[in-house]
Amino acid sequence: MEELHLTWREDIDALQFDAGNGGHCFVHRFALRTLLGARPSPDECLAFARRNAPALLSSARQRIEAGEAPPQRNFHLDSRQIRRSLS
């Protein structure tokens, strides 16, 4: 499995990782709250992302392949996109 280099961005309250389009992919804490319940801490968000790295990468790549994340552009994932890849 490809390693996912995760960063917690305190300034935007979101996870950040490189999804392969030359930009960054973000998952905001609100999306993670929908998936995890309550208000997860940054450490809980990072732990979830590590456990579910294949689903996050799959979600990001689906957006790239659909043309929804052009080259060199940043984009975000919402909870629905991630949940579909978790199934």
All heavy atoms as an XYZ file, in Angstrom:
694
protein
N       0.835     -1.185      0.000
C       0.000      0.000      0.000
C       0.874      1.241      0.000
O       1.886      1.309      0.680
C      -0.904      0.005      1.237
C      -1.780      1.243      1.322
S      -2.739      1.345      2.844
C      -1.558      2.121      3.908
N       0.473      2.235     -0.767
C       1.168      3.511     -0.806
C       1.000      4.212      0.536
O      -0.076      4.229      1.120
C       0.544      4.351     -1.920
C       1.230      5.654     -2.154
C       0.578      6.405     -3.296
O      -0.126      5.782     -4.107
O       0.775      7.612     -3.356
N       2.091      4.797      1.023
C       2.029      5.485      2.313
C       1.375      6.848      2.139
O       1.646      7.568      1.181
C       3.432      5.655      2.895
C       3.406      6.233      4.288
C       4.777      6.286      4.924
O       5.696      5.647      4.407
O       4.901      6.973      5.936
N       0.521      7.185      3.057
C      -0.178      8.460      3.048
C       0.511      9.375      4.049
O       0.543      9.084      5.236
C      -1.638      8.222      3.436
C      -2.620      9.343      3.238
C      -2.737      9.687      1.761
C      -3.989      8.906      3.745
N       1.094     10.465      3.565
C       1.776     11.415      4.446
C       0.757     12.446      4.923
O       0.390     13.357      4.189
C       2.938     12.089      3.720
C       3.986     11.119      3.312
N       4.889     10.585      4.205
C       4.250     10.554      2.120
C       5.679      9.742      3.572
N       5.306      9.696      2.303
N       0.292     12.246      6.145
C      -0.761     13.080      6.712
C      -0.187     14.215      7.547
O       0.796     14.032      8.263
C      -1.658     12.240      7.617
C      -2.418     11.125      6.933
C      -2.902     10.121      7.955
C      -3.572     11.695      6.147
N      -0.849     15.353      7.462
C      -0.509     16.510      8.278
C      -1.806     17.071      8.830
O      -2.818     17.103      8.121
C       0.166     17.599      7.406
O       1.297     17.049      6.774
C       0.573     18.789      8.240
N      -1.771     17.494     10.080
C      -2.924     18.202     10.624
C      -2.663     19.688     10.472
O      -1.646     20.198     10.937
C      -3.180     17.873     12.092
C      -4.380     18.604     12.580
C      -4.412     19.730     13.346
C      -5.735     18.277     12.302
N      -5.705     20.129     13.545
C      -6.539     19.244     12.910
C      -6.346     17.265     11.567
C      -7.925     19.233     12.833
C      -7.729     17.246     11.490
C      -8.496     18.213     12.119
N      -3.549     20.397      9.794
C      -3.425     21.828      9.578
C      -4.316     22.549     10.581
O      -5.524     22.647     10.399
C      -3.851     22.176      8.151
C      -2.928     21.668      7.064
C      -1.754     22.591      6.866
N      -2.159     23.963      6.652
C      -2.400     24.499      5.457
N      -2.247     23.783      4.360
N      -2.788     25.760      5.357
N      -3.715     23.004     11.646
C      -4.450     23.707     12.703
C      -5.113     24.971     12.161
O      -6.216     25.325     12.576
C      -3.485     24.051     13.847
C      -4.154     24.428     15.137
C      -4.869     23.255     15.795
O      -4.346     22.136     15.789
O      -5.971     23.486     16.330
N      -4.444     25.656     11.223
C      -4.964     26.916     10.699
C      -6.284     26.765      9.946
O      -7.079     27.705      9.891
C      -3.921     27.610      9.822
C      -3.466     26.774      8.637
O      -3.445     25.528      8.741
O      -3.097     27.363      7.600
N      -6.536     25.588      9.378
C      -7.804     25.363      8.670
C      -8.609     24.217      9.264
O      -9.639     23.833      8.710
C      -7.573     25.144      7.161
C      -6.661     23.937      6.918
C      -7.029     26.401      6.499
C      -6.544     23.540      5.458
N      -8.113     23.662     10.369
C      -8.825     22.605     11.097
C      -9.122     21.410     10.188
O     -10.261     20.960     10.072
C     -10.112     23.169     11.694
C     -10.557     22.436     12.941
O      -9.698     21.861     13.637
O     -11.768     22.456     13.235
N      -8.049     20.906      9.531
C      -8.243     19.836      8.550
C      -7.002     18.971      8.403
O      -5.886     19.405      8.680
C      -8.590     20.446      7.192
N      -7.239     17.744      7.943
C      -6.152     16.860      7.513
C      -5.705     17.309      6.135
O      -6.519     17.791      5.339
C      -6.659     15.423      7.374
C      -6.963     14.641      8.617
C      -7.675     13.351      8.230
C      -5.687     14.338      9.366
N      -4.441     17.093      5.842
C      -3.908     17.381      4.512
C      -3.046     16.210      4.065
O      -2.301     15.651      4.867
C      -3.055     18.639      4.563
C      -2.326     18.950      3.282
C      -1.418     20.152      3.442
O      -1.834     21.184      3.954
N      -0.190     20.016      2.999
N      -3.173     15.837      2.795
C      -2.282     14.834      2.218
C      -2.171     15.064      0.723
O      -2.988     15.749      0.115
C      -2.745     13.406      2.532
C      -4.069     13.003      1.956
C      -4.139     12.349      0.739
C      -5.244     13.237      2.647
C      -5.361     11.955      0.206
C      -6.469     12.845      2.131
C      -6.523     12.208      0.905
N      -1.125     14.505      0.117
C      -0.910     14.586     -1.315
C      -1.647     13.424     -1.962
O      -1.380     12.265     -1.651
C       0.585     14.511     -1.618
C       0.888     14.525     -3.093
O      -0.025     14.804     -3.893
O       2.041     14.257     -3.463
N      -2.557     13.742     -2.872
C      -3.371     12.704     -3.496
C      -2.887     12.316     -4.883
O      -3.454     11.435     -5.496
C      -4.821     13.165     -3.567
N      -1.851     12.971     -5.383
C      -1.283     12.569     -6.656
C      -1.586     13.464     -7.839
O      -1.156     13.174     -8.945
N      -2.300     14.561     -7.659
C      -2.576     15.460     -8.779
C      -1.668     16.684     -8.771
O      -1.844     17.589     -9.574
C      -4.043     15.908     -8.775
C      -4.355     16.895     -7.666
O      -3.704     16.880     -6.621
N      -5.338     17.730     -7.872
N      -0.717     16.719     -7.847
C       0.177     17.867     -7.729
C      -0.305     18.900     -6.746
O       0.403     19.853     -6.435
N      -1.517     18.730     -6.247
C      -2.063     19.620     -5.223
C      -2.234     18.851     -3.925
O      -1.762     17.722     -3.792
N      -2.917     19.457     -2.995
C      -3.173     18.812     -1.707
C      -4.653     18.493     -1.581
O      -5.504     19.221     -2.079
C      -2.767     19.718     -0.542
C      -1.313     20.010     -0.510
N      -0.370     19.080     -0.172
C      -0.634     21.142     -0.804
C       0.829     19.615     -0.233
N       0.697     20.875     -0.625
N      -4.924     17.405     -0.883
C      -6.289     17.023     -0.559
C      -6.511     17.314      0.919
O      -5.644     17.037      1.749
C      -6.492     15.537     -0.847
S      -8.177     14.989     -0.522
N      -7.673     17.876      1.232
C      -8.012     18.231      2.603
C      -9.279     17.508      3.041
O     -10.188     17.300      2.237
C      -8.255     19.739      2.728
C      -7.056     20.558      2.369
C      -6.900     21.059      1.088
C      -6.075     20.816      3.310
C      -5.784     21.809      0.754
C      -4.961     21.559      2.988
C      -4.809     22.063      1.700
N      -9.324     17.140      4.311
C     -10.532     16.600      4.927
C     -10.750     17.411      6.198
O      -9.982     17.310      7.151
C     -10.404     15.097      5.267
C     -11.711     14.583      5.864
C     -10.000     14.286      4.043
N     -11.775     18.252      6.185
C     -12.037     19.132      7.321
C     -12.603     18.360      8.501
O     -13.217     17.312      8.348
C     -12.988     20.254      6.907
C     -12.358     21.177      5.915
N     -11.541     22.201      6.288
C     -12.394     21.176      4.560
C     -11.096     22.827      5.206
N     -11.605     22.220      4.140
N     -12.372     18.900      9.679
C     -12.821     18.229     10.902
C     -14.334     18.012     10.903
O     -14.820     17.037     11.452
C     -12.399     18.998     12.149
C     -12.631     18.155     13.395
C     -12.427     18.822     14.726
N     -11.391     19.782     14.817
C     -10.507     19.845     15.806
N     -10.521     18.922     16.744
N      -9.639     20.812     15.864
N     -15.108     18.896     10.270
C     -16.559     18.694     10.213
C     -16.904     17.404      9.483
O     -17.816     16.685      9.875
C     -17.263     19.882      9.545
C     -17.293     21.117     10.403
C     -16.746     22.292      9.941
C     -17.852     21.090     11.666
C     -16.761     23.435     10.718
C     -17.876     22.223     12.466
C     -17.330     23.399     11.988
N     -16.178     17.094      8.401
C     -16.412     15.825      7.693
C     -16.030     14.651      8.582
O     -16.740     13.640      8.634
C     -15.609     15.791      6.394
N     -14.932     14.792      9.292
C     -14.499     13.715     10.194
C     -15.452     13.566     11.368
O     -15.691     12.460     11.837
C     -13.073     13.979     10.656
C     -12.045     13.869      9.521
C     -10.760     14.556      9.892
C     -11.819     12.421      9.150
N     -16.025     14.661     11.827
C     -17.006     14.585     12.920
C     -18.213     13.772     12.471
O     -18.752     12.969     13.239
C     -17.430     15.983     13.354
C     -18.440     15.947     14.486
C     -18.712     17.290     15.064
N     -19.231     18.221     14.086
C     -19.464     19.497     14.354
N     -19.197     19.993     15.543
N     -19.940     20.287     13.435
N     -18.628     13.937     11.229
C     -19.746     13.150     10.703
C     -19.409     11.659     10.716
O     -20.254     10.831     11.039
C     -20.087     13.605      9.273
O     -20.463     14.982      9.319
C     -21.204     12.780      8.672
N     -18.173     11.323     10.385
C     -17.753      9.924     10.332
C     -17.453      9.341     11.707
O     -17.705      8.159     11.943
C     -16.513      9.787      9.447
C     -16.720     10.147      7.978
C     -15.383     10.323      7.274
C     -17.565      9.096      7.292
N     -16.915     10.158     12.611
C     -16.474      9.662     13.918
C     -17.432      9.976     15.058
O     -17.367      9.349     16.105
C     -15.095     10.261     14.271
C     -13.952      9.838     13.370
C     -12.720     10.681     13.631
C     -13.642      8.371     13.600
N     -18.277     10.959     14.882
C     -19.160     11.393     15.958
C     -18.463     12.384     16.874
O     -17.243     12.508     16.863
N     -19.245     13.137     17.612
C     -18.743     14.144     18.551
C     -17.817     15.123     17.824
O     -17.948     15.353     16.643
C     -18.067     13.504     19.740
N     -16.877     15.700     18.532
C     -15.872     16.594     17.933
C     -14.512     15.952     18.137
O     -13.898     16.102     19.201
C     -15.915     17.971     18.580
C     -14.928     18.943     17.941
C     -15.092     20.346     18.484
N     -13.982     21.190     18.130
C     -13.896     21.892     17.013
N     -14.861     21.835     16.135
N     -12.844     22.648     16.780
N     -14.032     15.223     17.139
C     -12.777     14.505     17.308
C     -11.589     15.458     17.434
O     -11.562     16.521     16.822
C     -12.669     13.665     16.039
C     -13.489     14.384     15.032
C     -14.591     15.046     15.800
N     -10.626     15.045     18.227
C      -9.392     15.815     18.378
C      -8.540     15.629     17.121
O      -8.754     14.678     16.350
C      -8.614     15.331     19.599
O      -8.089     14.038     19.348
N      -7.559     16.492     16.908
C      -6.646     16.272     15.780
C      -6.000     14.883     15.814
O      -5.872     14.232     14.767
C      -5.611     17.388     15.946
C      -6.375     18.490     16.592
C      -7.297     17.778     17.554
N      -5.615     14.412     16.998
C      -5.012     13.072     17.096
C      -5.997     11.981     16.693
O      -5.616     11.010     16.033
C      -4.492     12.810     18.512
C      -3.247     13.612     18.830
O      -2.526     14.030     17.882
O      -2.981     13.826     20.024
N      -7.261     12.115     17.076
C      -8.279     11.136     16.679
C      -8.507     11.173     15.166
O      -8.694     10.130     14.534
C      -9.589     11.394     17.422
C      -9.508     11.092     18.898
C     -10.708     11.593     19.671
O     -11.227     12.687     19.366
O     -11.118     10.880     20.602
N      -8.473     12.361     14.592
C      -8.630     12.497     13.140
C      -7.461     11.837     12.409
O      -7.665     11.115     11.427
C      -8.714     13.968     12.759
S     -10.205     14.805     13.346
N      -6.256     12.071     12.893
C      -5.076     11.460     12.277
C      -5.108      9.943     12.413
O      -4.789      9.218     11.462
C      -3.801     12.027     12.900
C      -3.439     13.448     12.471
C      -2.397     14.042     13.410
C      -2.955     13.459     11.027
N      -5.518      9.436     13.570
C      -5.603      7.990     13.775
C      -6.624      7.373     12.820
O      -6.382      6.317     12.221
C      -5.952      7.671     15.224
N      -7.785      8.013     12.668
C      -8.798      7.541     11.735
C      -8.237      7.504     10.316
O      -8.418      6.525      9.579
C     -10.033      8.444     11.782
C     -11.036      8.152     10.708
C     -11.969      7.146     10.864
C     -11.026      8.883      9.529
C     -12.881      6.858      9.860
C     -11.942      8.609      8.521
C     -12.873      7.594      8.686
N      -7.549      8.564      9.924
C      -6.991      8.644      8.578
C      -5.937      7.567      8.342
O      -5.887      6.969      7.263
C      -6.412     10.028      8.337
N      -5.114      7.299      9.336
C      -4.104      6.232      9.188
C      -4.773      4.866      9.018
O      -4.350      4.072      8.199
C      -3.160      6.235     10.379
C      -2.184      7.382     10.360
C      -1.185      7.303     11.516
N      -0.479      8.561     11.623
C      -0.692      9.478     12.565
N      -1.587      9.258     13.509
N      -0.019     10.601     12.564
N      -5.813      4.612      9.825
C      -6.522      3.327      9.740
C      -7.244      3.165      8.405
O      -7.460      2.050      7.945
C      -7.565      3.209     10.860
C      -7.031      2.911     12.218
C      -8.142      2.553     13.205
N      -9.275      3.466     13.206
C      -9.375      4.563     13.956
N      -8.398      4.901     14.784
N     -10.449      5.331     13.882
N      -7.651      4.275      7.833
C      -8.475      4.247      6.623
C      -7.786      4.884      5.420
O      -8.460      5.378      4.505
C      -9.813      4.941      6.912
C     -10.605      4.187      7.941
O     -11.152      3.127      7.667
N     -10.642      4.705      9.155
N      -6.476      4.841      5.396
C      -5.703      5.463      4.315
C      -6.132      4.977      2.923
O      -6.284      5.800      2.012
C      -4.208      5.248      4.532
N      -6.361      3.675      2.714
C      -6.789      3.242      1.370
C      -8.097      3.898      0.927
O      -8.246      4.268     -0.239
C      -6.942      1.729      1.506
C      -6.034      1.359      2.635
C      -6.131      2.514      3.593
N      -9.047      4.065      1.840
C     -10.324      4.696      1.493
C     -10.129      6.177      1.169
O     -10.752      6.704      0.238
C     -11.328      4.529      2.627
N      -9.270      6.863      1.920
C      -9.011      8.273      1.636
C      -8.368      8.432      0.262
O      -8.778      9.295     -0.531
C      -8.117      8.896      2.704
C      -8.729      9.069      4.087
C      -7.689      9.577      5.064
C      -9.913     10.011      4.039
N      -7.364      7.620     -0.022
C      -6.710      7.685     -1.336
C      -7.687      7.341     -2.454
O      -7.686      7.979     -3.507
C      -5.509      6.752     -1.378
C      -4.244      7.273     -0.723
C      -3.181      6.183     -0.667
C      -3.724      8.492     -1.471
N      -8.515      6.348     -2.237
C      -9.502      5.967     -3.240
C     -10.472      7.118     -3.511
O     -10.771      7.428     -4.668
C     -10.258      4.723     -2.782
O     -11.282      4.407     -3.692
N     -10.952      7.750     -2.464
C     -11.867      8.888     -2.616
C     -11.205     10.014     -3.392
O     -11.814     10.609     -4.288
C     -12.301      9.415     -1.249
O     -13.007      8.449     -0.534
N      -9.966     10.318     -3.039
C      -9.240     11.395     -3.712
C      -9.022     11.053     -5.190
O      -9.235     11.890     -6.077
C      -7.912     11.644     -3.014
N      -8.624      9.841     -5.460
C      -8.357      9.449     -6.849
C      -9.633      9.445     -7.686
O      -9.602      9.755     -8.880
C      -7.658      8.103     -6.875
C      -6.232      8.280     -6.354
C      -5.374      7.088     -6.596
N      -4.014      7.401     -6.162
C      -3.279      6.639     -5.403
N      -3.748      5.475     -4.993
N      -2.065      6.997     -5.056
N     -10.746      9.098     -7.069
C     -12.023      9.150     -7.792
C     -12.336     10.578     -8.218
O     -12.807     10.814     -9.334
C     -13.148      8.587     -6.932
C     -13.092      7.079     -6.795
C     -14.121      6.553     -5.816
O     -15.171      7.146     -5.618
N     -13.806      5.421     -5.188
N     -12.078     11.539     -7.342
C     -12.316     12.950     -7.699
C     -11.379     13.391     -8.816
O     -11.786     14.104     -9.727
C     -12.114     13.854     -6.483
C     -13.171     13.618     -5.449
C     -13.781     14.810     -4.811
N     -13.950     15.969     -5.608
C     -13.841     17.204     -5.142
N     -13.524     17.426     -3.891
N     -14.049     18.236     -5.930
N     -10.113     12.956     -8.743
C      -9.139     13.316     -9.779
C      -9.563     12.726    -11.121
O      -9.603     13.422    -12.138
C      -7.726     12.850     -9.374
C      -7.230     13.646     -8.159
C      -6.760     12.990    -10.542
C      -6.011     13.050     -7.468
N      -9.890     11.441    -11.125
C     -10.274     10.753    -12.364
C     -11.559     11.308    -12.964
O     -11.748     11.289    -14.177
C     -10.393      9.257    -12.116
C      -9.050      8.601    -11.862
C      -9.148      7.179    -11.330
O     -10.270      6.631    -11.252
O      -8.090      6.629    -10.982
N     -12.447     11.814    -12.118
C     -13.701     12.398    -12.594
C     -13.506     13.832    -13.093
O     -14.463     14.468    -13.546
C     -14.744     12.373    -11.479
N     -12.280     14.341    -13.009
C     -12.005     15.704    -13.452
C     -12.433     16.763    -12.463
O     -12.512     17.942    -12.793
N     -12.718     16.354    -11.235
C     -13.171     17.283    -10.202
C     -12.015     17.879     -9.398
O     -12.236     18.692     -8.514
C     -14.139     16.575     -9.257
C     -15.383     16.081     -9.955
C     -16.226     15.182     -9.072
O     -15.805     14.856     -7.939
O     -17.306     14.794     -9.530
N     -10.802     17.443     -9.701
C      -9.607     17.941     -9.020
C      -8.515     18.105    -10.075
O      -7.716     17.210    -10.290
C      -9.169     16.982     -7.924
N      -8.523     19.235    -10.777
C      -7.562     19.443    -11.859
C      -6.113     19.388    -11.370
O      -5.841     19.608    -10.189
C      -7.903     20.850    -12.376
C      -9.274     21.131    -11.877
C      -9.422     20.360    -10.602
N      -5.187     19.126    -12.275
C      -3.770     19.089    -11.902
C      -3.328     20.381    -11.208
O      -3.791     21.474    -11.559
C      -3.049     18.927    -13.244
C      -4.062     18.287    -14.135
C      -5.392     18.840    -13.690
N      -2.480     20.212    -10.217
C      -1.884     21.322     -9.468
C      -2.891     22.106     -8.634
O      -2.603     23.197     -8.184
C      -1.140     22.292    -10.404
C      -0.134     21.644    -11.319
C       0.968     20.914    -10.570
O       1.516     21.419     -9.601
N       1.285     19.714    -11.014
N      -4.076     21.549     -8.410
C      -5.098     22.246     -7.624
C      -5.370     21.504     -6.325
O      -5.384     20.282     -6.290
C      -6.416     22.349     -8.393
C      -6.349     23.161     -9.637
C      -6.286     24.645     -9.279
N      -6.198     25.454    -10.461
C      -7.200     26.169    -10.949
N      -8.376     26.149    -10.373
N      -7.016     26.887    -12.023
N      -5.601     22.254     -5.276
C      -6.026     21.674     -4.007
C      -7.515     21.365     -4.081
O      -8.260     22.027     -4.810
C      -5.767     22.645     -2.857
C      -4.301     22.924     -2.666
O      -3.443     22.145     -3.043
N      -3.990     24.058     -2.072
N      -7.948     20.378     -3.308
C      -9.366     20.036     -3.250
C      -9.668     19.390     -1.909
O      -8.766     19.085     -1.145
C      -9.767     19.119     -4.414
C      -9.097     17.766     -4.411
C      -9.759     16.654     -3.915
C      -7.811     17.608     -4.919
C      -9.147     15.403     -3.927
C      -7.199     16.365     -4.944
C      -7.864     15.267     -4.442
N     -10.936     19.212     -1.610
C     -11.322     18.584     -0.340
C     -12.239     17.399     -0.596
O     -12.818     17.268     -1.658
C     -11.991     19.604      0.593
C     -13.384     19.964      0.175
N     -13.657     20.939     -0.758
C     -14.578     19.461      0.543
C     -14.966     21.028     -0.937
N     -15.540     20.145     -0.163
N     -12.312     16.558      0.414
C     -13.241     15.426      0.421
C     -14.290     15.683      1.486
O     -13.974     16.197      2.559
C     -12.514     14.126      0.747
C     -11.441     13.665     -0.225
C     -10.738     12.438      0.331
C     -12.033     13.378     -1.590
N     -15.515     15.284      1.204
C     -16.547     15.373      2.239
C     -16.820     13.972      2.800
O     -16.303     12.969      2.306
C     -17.810     16.056      1.713
C     -18.507     15.327      0.585
O     -18.439     14.070      0.537
O     -19.141     15.984     -0.246
N     -17.629     13.926      3.815
C     -17.876     12.652      4.509
C     -18.557     11.637      3.595
O     -18.282     10.444      3.682
C     -18.706     12.880      5.772
O     -19.960     13.449      5.450
N     -19.431     12.072      2.691
C     -20.109     11.138      1.787
C     -19.123     10.456      0.851
O     -19.217      9.252      0.606
C     -21.185     11.853      0.968
C     -22.416     12.203      1.787
C     -23.333     13.047      0.987
N     -22.601     14.310      0.773
C     -22.992     15.311      0.036
N     -24.117     15.242     -0.599
N     -22.292     16.405     -0.079
N     -18.181     11.226      0.328
C     -17.184     10.651     -0.578
C     -16.325      9.620      0.152
O     -16.044      8.551     -0.387
C     -16.309     11.763     -1.157
C     -17.076     12.671     -2.078
C     -16.401     14.008     -2.286
O     -15.688     14.511     -1.449
N     -16.652     14.584     -3.450
N     -15.939      9.943      1.365
C     -15.132      9.010      2.150
C     -15.941      7.779      2.533
O     -15.474      6.654      2.408
C     -14.553      9.707      3.401
C     -13.599     10.838      2.967
C     -13.845      8.706      4.308
C     -13.227     11.781      4.085
N     -17.167      7.983      2.974
C     -18.020      6.853      3.386
C     -18.222      5.859      2.247
O     -18.214      4.651      2.460
C     -19.368      7.371      3.906
C     -20.211      6.248      4.497
C     -21.427      6.750      5.217
N     -20.996      7.213      6.523
C     -21.423      8.334      7.088
N     -22.300      9.105      6.494
N     -20.995      8.689      8.277
N     -18.391      6.354      1.013
C     -18.550      5.451     -0.141
C     -17.322      4.572     -0.307
O     -17.440      3.397     -0.645
C     -18.791      6.251     -1.419
C     -20.206      6.713     -1.593
C     -20.473      7.214     -2.992
N     -19.647      8.348     -3.369
C     -20.035      9.619     -3.274
N     -21.241      9.911     -2.821
N     -19.239     10.594     -3.660
N     -16.147      5.118     -0.063
C     -14.900      4.337     -0.211
C     -14.664      3.401      0.980
O     -13.916      2.442      0.857
C     -13.709      5.257     -0.380
O     -13.766      5.891     -1.638
N     -15.287      3.688      2.108
C     -15.158      2.814      3.275
C     -15.981      1.547      3.120
O     -15.665      0.521      3.713
C     -15.592      3.533      4.564
C     -14.674      4.623      5.072
C     -15.338      5.400      6.199
C     -13.350      4.040      5.531
N     -17.042      1.623      2.337
C     -17.953      0.476      2.176
C     -17.325     -0.648      1.402
O     -16.587     -0.512      0.509
C     -19.227      0.918      1.468
O     -19.835      1.966      2.182
